Amino acid sequence: MDTRISVYRAPYFMGPCFKIANYGSVTNFAYITLSGGQNANDVMGGHRFGNQCSGTVYDS
């Protein structure tokens, strides 16, 4: 099954998040800014396959 990946700031799939599209590619998380103003590269704590996150979809 082809699906997006939801990437979260905090473990347990909570807090600010973003999604990577099906077959998408994000080469540098430093270019992704979360709703709190932090770069994703510095703070991401968890991910899961699926479309649960309500954040921006990258490389769609």
Residue frames as a rotation matrix with the C-alpha (Angstrom) as fourth column:
MET 1
0.583 0.812 0.000 0.00
0.812 -0.583 0.000 0.00
0.000 0.000 -1.000 0.00
ASP 2
-0.415 -0.686 0.598 1.34
0.664 -0.678 -0.316 3.46
0.622 0.266 0.737 -0.90
THR 3
0.654 0.657 -0.374 0.97
0.726 -0.408 0.553 6.04
0.211 -0.634 -0.744 1.83
ARG 4
0.435 -0.464 0.771 2.32
-0.261 -0.885 -0.386 9.29
0.862 -0.033 -0.506 3.16
ILE 5
-0.175 -0.507 -0.844 4.62
0.840 0.370 -0.397 9.51
0.513 -0.778 0.362 6.15
SER 6
0.768 0.415 0.488 3.58
0.057 -0.803 0.593 11.79
0.638 -0.428 -0.640 9.00
VAL 7
-0.247 -0.920 -0.303 6.54
0.663 0.067 -0.746 13.26
0.707 -0.385 0.593 10.92
TYR 8
0.762 0.648 -0.012 5.96
0.380 -0.431 0.818 14.72
0.525 -0.628 -0.575 14.40
ARG 9
0.149 -0.677 0.721 7.87
-0.541 -0.666 -0.514 17.06
0.828 -0.313 -0.465 16.68
ALA 10
-0.141 -0.122 0.982 7.14
-0.980 0.159 -0.121 15.04
-0.141 -0.980 -0.142 19.81
PRO 11
-0.970 -0.128 -0.207 7.18
-0.151 0.983 0.102 11.30
0.190 0.130 -0.973 20.39
TYR 12
-0.611 0.786 0.099 3.82
0.485 0.470 -0.738 9.53
-0.626 -0.402 -0.668 20.64
PHE 13
-0.572 0.351 0.741 2.63
0.772 -0.074 0.631 11.32
0.276 0.933 -0.229 17.47
MET 14
0.520 0.698 -0.493 1.65
0.811 -0.584 0.028 14.63
-0.269 -0.415 -0.869 19.05
GLY 15
0.066 -0.478 -0.876 2.50
0.226 -0.848 0.480 18.29
-0.972 -0.229 0.051 18.51
PRO 16
0.319 0.007 -0.948 3.55
-0.752 -0.606 -0.258 20.10
-0.576 0.795 -0.189 15.32
CYS 17
-0.034 -0.284 0.958 3.96
0.298 0.912 0.281 17.84
-0.954 0.295 0.053 12.30
PHE 18
-0.038 0.062 -0.997 4.35
-0.904 -0.428 0.008 17.66
-0.426 0.902 0.072 8.54
LYS 19
0.608 0.301 0.734 3.85
-0.003 0.926 -0.377 14.98
-0.794 0.227 0.564 5.89
ILE 20
-0.594 -0.714 -0.370 6.02
-0.524 -0.005 0.851 13.58
-0.610 0.700 -0.372 3.12
ALA 21
0.250 0.795 -0.553 4.02
-0.935 0.050 -0.351 12.68
-0.252 0.604 0.756 0.01
ASN 22
0.731 0.052 0.680 3.67
0.087 0.982 -0.168 9.19
-0.677 0.181 0.713 -1.44
TYR 23
0.474 -0.655 0.589 6.94
0.880 0.332 -0.339 8.55
0.026 0.679 0.734 -3.29
GLY 24
0.932 -0.082 0.354 8.05
-0.054 -0.995 -0.087 11.98
0.360 0.062 -0.931 -2.09
SER 25
0.148 -0.945 -0.290 11.50
0.894 0.253 -0.369 13.10
0.422 -0.205 0.883 -1.10
VAL 26
0.967 -0.020 0.253 12.67
-0.123 -0.909 0.398 15.69
0.222 -0.416 -0.882 1.41
THR 27
0.389 -0.902 -0.187 16.44
0.445 0.361 -0.820 16.03
0.807 0.235 0.542 1.24
ASN 28
-0.735 -0.677 -0.023 16.94
0.372 -0.376 -0.848 18.45
0.566 -0.632 0.529 4.13
PHE 29
0.177 0.851 -0.494 14.57
0.923 0.032 0.385 18.92
0.343 -0.524 -0.779 7.07
ALA 30
-0.534 -0.441 -0.721 16.36
0.689 -0.722 -0.069 22.20
-0.490 -0.534 0.689 7.89
TYR 31
-0.972 0.189 0.142 14.22
-0.036 -0.711 0.702 23.85
0.234 0.677 0.698 5.19
ILE 32
-0.107 0.972 -0.210 10.96
0.470 0.235 0.851 22.82
0.876 -0.008 -0.482 6.89
THR 33
-0.879 -0.117 0.461 9.67
-0.288 -0.641 -0.711 25.29
0.379 -0.759 0.530 9.49
LEU 34
-0.524 0.695 -0.493 7.12
0.787 0.616 0.031 24.07
0.325 -0.372 -0.869 12.01
SER 35
0.381 0.815 0.436 4.21
0.532 -0.579 0.618 26.10
0.756 -0.004 -0.654 13.38
GLY 36
0.812 -0.106 -0.575 6.27
0.521 -0.314 0.794 27.06
-0.264 -0.944 -0.200 16.46
GLY 37
0.861 -0.474 -0.185 9.04
-0.509 -0.798 -0.323 28.56
0.005 0.373 -0.928 14.29
GLN 38
0.129 -0.843 0.522 11.55
-0.491 0.403 0.772 25.76
-0.861 -0.356 -0.362 14.84
ASN 39
-0.137 -0.253 -0.958 13.28
-0.965 0.254 0.071 23.91
0.226 0.933 -0.279 12.00
ALA 40
0.843 0.533 -0.076 12.19
-0.515 0.839 0.173 20.29
0.156 -0.107 0.982 11.67
ASN 41
0.298 -0.822 -0.485 15.82
-0.061 0.491 -0.869 19.22
0.953 0.289 0.096 11.43
ASP 42
-0.576 -0.628 0.523 16.43
-0.469 -0.270 -0.841 20.18
0.670 -0.730 -0.140 15.07
VAL 43
-0.577 0.410 0.707 13.38
-0.797 -0.094 -0.596 18.84
-0.178 -0.907 0.380 16.85
MET 44
0.155 0.760 -0.631 11.61
-0.798 0.473 0.374 15.93
0.583 0.445 0.679 15.12
GLY 45
-0.458 -0.313 0.832 10.85
-0.858 0.403 -0.320 13.07
-0.235 -0.860 -0.453 17.49
GLY 46
-0.413 0.352 0.840 8.64
0.034 0.928 -0.372 10.50
-0.910 -0.125 -0.395 15.78
HIS 47
-0.574 0.293 -0.764 7.08
-0.818 -0.247 0.520 9.33
-0.037 0.924 0.382 12.55
ARG 48
-0.334 0.500 0.799 4.41
0.039 0.855 -0.518 6.93
-0.942 -0.142 -0.305 11.35
PHE 49
-0.970 0.098 0.225 3.08
0.235 0.117 0.965 5.76
0.068 0.988 -0.137 8.03
GLY 50
-0.125 0.992 -0.023 -0.25
0.984 0.121 -0.128 7.38
-0.124 -0.039 -0.992 7.25
ASN 51
-0.408 0.127 0.904 -2.06
0.448 -0.835 0.319 10.63
0.796 0.535 0.284 6.69
GLN 52
0.208 0.568 -0.797 -2.95
0.959 0.041 0.280 11.37
0.191 -0.822 -0.536 10.33
CYS 53
-0.524 -0.516 -0.678 -1.00
0.658 -0.750 0.062 14.65
-0.541 -0.413 0.733 10.59
SER 54
0.615 0.785 0.076 -2.85
0.689 -0.488 -0.536 17.84
-0.383 0.382 -0.841 9.65
GLY 55
0.119 -0.679 -0.724 0.38
-0.012 -0.730 0.683 19.65
-0.993 -0.073 -0.095 8.67
THR 56
0.360 -0.093 -0.928 1.81
-0.844 -0.456 -0.282 20.61
-0.397 0.885 -0.243 5.29
VAL 57
0.752 -0.153 0.641 2.57
0.339 0.924 -0.178 17.94
-0.565 0.351 0.747 2.67
TYR 58
0.175 -0.795 -0.580 6.06
-0.643 -0.539 0.544 18.23
-0.745 0.278 -0.606 1.15
ASP 59
-0.770 -0.574 -0.278 7.18
-0.535 0.344 0.772 17.02
-0.348 0.743 -0.572 -2.29
SER 60
-0.070 0.841 0.537 3.69
0.078 0.542 -0.837 16.17
-0.994 -0.017 -0.104 -3.46
